[in-house]
Amino acid sequence: MGYDVAIVGAGPAGSTAAIFLSKKGFKVALIDKSNFPRDKPCGGGLPAHVLKKFGDIIPNNLIESHSYGGTTFSPSQKYQIKHITDDPFTSMVLREKFDYGLVKEAIKNGAEFKPGKKVIDIEILKEKGRLIFEDKTSIESNIIIGADGVWSTIAKKTGLSNKNSKIGFSVVEEYELDEVTMEKYFGKKRLGYIHSKFQNLAGYGWVFPKKIHLNIGVGEIIYKRRGKESANLKEIYKSYITLLKKQKLIPESIKIKKLKGGALPVYPLKKTYSNRVILIGDAGGFINPTSGEGIYYAMASAKIAAETIEKSLKIGDNSERFLSNFQKKWKKEFGTELKIFYFISKRQQKWKNREKNLMLIFKDEKLKNLLMETMAGNLDLNKCKWKILKRYIYASIKNKLSKS
Ligand SMILES: Cc1cc2nc3c(=O)[nH]c(=O)nc-3n(C[C@H](O)[C@H](O)[C@H](O)COP(=O)(O)OP(=O)(O)OC[C@H]3O[C@@H](n4cnc5c(N)ncnc54)[C@H](O)[C@@H]3O)c2cc1C
């Protein structure tokens, strides 16, 4: 037997699993098709609960800066809602540096890092699991973790992926500026902007200021295909930059150079385990579809996977039946909140008068704070009774509409 655990994908999910498992003394291979450091199209915003729960494995120097909130614009830009906090609302990272930093932590704890190795197939045998690489080499392990992102090869090859999964698409570019300019436009509190439903997007445009970088993107999740009118994100991005300059929210010097596209899952896969296999992070479909935020869920699912695998290796049971404990645990820890975010995200798109509805919610101080606290991960939605909450959200929107 080669390894106790082979992890495919060295993004935040894979590295976190590698850190926890290596710390426990297991023999871990952390594999990625890319050579590191590698970049990943992303906003790089970590909601407050990431540092609260994983601060001990994230070295301080991987956090560029903190943002203390910002302004959300309504679809017509007629209304603005400011949300400014005393404590950091979001911590900002540069994915190239952050992901490599976590890989180095995994190596420091004993994991063997294998960059530039693309997995093309997986074999699950009675005694072991085997990963086959594009260069025709292979490795064997007791358990395999699929942390290989939204287009996961491991999910496909094990029959766990869902062909009808909805996918979100975004385009993003990160611009390097200087600290004086950053402070002039975004202040010490690095206040950002969200333009909801910009140009009828089923999503939003964002401006995330970091220490000396400015991350600007647009993205959407389409629940119902709009046929030919499906958004041309590159064109929308150009208009977004024009608007931001017109509103004097960003410097004139910003020029689009290296726009990158990226995809996001929308909802967890029905089954995130099979014999000798567990799927974590984007590969498992763990993301908040209202915001597109997935780093927290990548790390949280990795920790749960590591705990389940530790037990499985100790008792020598790597059957599908035993690994189903992984799914039970993530459902308990964050399953309900993902259901709620999915519900909200899908509902919003059906609203006929999105402008009015969004503003009704945002103008309600209590509901606004509830949403913002939820986004920051300060509220444990999993303790809510989902059916009661759903009824509450429906009733409050209905009630507000009838009064408006
Ligand atoms: C434009 C955009 C903006 C986003 N903004 C935010 C944000 O601000 N905050 C936030 O929390 N989330 C954000 N997300 C989501 C976030 O990027 C993901 O949820 C997160 O990266 C998931 O981590 P992961 O480790 O599961 O997957 P990934 O980070 O995608 O890592 C997967 C790794 O697997 C490797 N891999 C893939 N296939 C193979 C293979 N066959 N063999 C070997 N290796 C393989 C890849 O090279 C990659 O390194 C954004 C996503 C996009 C697209």
The ligand as a Gaussian input file, in Angstrom:
#p B3LYP/6-31G(d) Opt

LIG

0 1
 C      -14.874000      34.047000     -10.207000
 C      -15.026000      33.382000      -8.875000
 C      -15.027000      34.151000      -7.722000
 C      -15.109000      33.523000      -6.462000
 N      -15.045000      34.314000      -5.345000
 C      -15.047000      33.736000      -4.119000
 C      -14.851000      34.514000      -2.942000
 O      -14.664000      35.735000      -2.973000
 N      -14.874000      33.869000      -1.738000
 C      -15.052000      32.532000      -1.639000
 O      -15.072000      31.999000      -0.522000
 N      -15.217000      31.765000      -2.753000
 C      -15.196000      32.327000      -3.974000
 N      -15.309000      31.545000      -5.098000
 C      -15.435000      30.079000      -4.930000
 C      -14.079000      29.475000      -4.593000
 O      -13.121000      29.880000      -5.533000
 C      -14.176000      27.953000      -4.557000
 O      -15.301000      27.579000      -3.796000
 C      -12.932000      27.333000      -3.969000
 O      -11.801000      27.583000      -4.771000
 C      -13.122000      25.819000      -3.811000
 O      -11.910000      25.235000      -3.398000
 P      -11.548000      23.744000      -3.834000
 O      -10.260000      23.436000      -3.162000
 O      -12.705000      22.863000      -3.649000
 O      -11.337000      23.803000      -5.422000
 P      -10.286000      24.601000      -6.293000
 O       -9.797000      25.798000      -5.587000
 O      -10.931000      24.789000      -7.615000
 O       -9.050000      23.596000      -6.433000
 C       -9.156000      22.425000      -7.185000
 C       -7.756000      21.985000      -7.578000
 O       -7.853000      20.710000      -8.231000
 C       -6.924000      20.654000      -9.276000
 N       -7.403000      19.663000     -10.231000
 C       -8.541000      19.703000     -10.974000
 N       -8.650000      18.583000     -11.719000
 C       -7.559000      17.829000     -11.459000
 C       -7.096000      16.584000     -11.949000
 N       -7.790000      15.884000     -12.830000
 N       -5.921000      16.107000     -11.476000
 C       -5.196000      16.800000     -10.560000
 N       -5.589000      18.007000     -10.068000
 C       -6.758000      18.513000     -10.509000
 C       -6.922000      22.074000      -9.843000
 O       -5.711000      22.363000     -10.524000
 C       -7.078000      22.922000      -8.567000
 O       -5.829000      23.346000      -8.060000
 C      -15.231000      32.131000      -6.363000
 C      -15.243000      31.346000      -7.527000
 C      -15.133000      31.961000      -8.772000
 C      -15.112000      31.105000     -10.010000

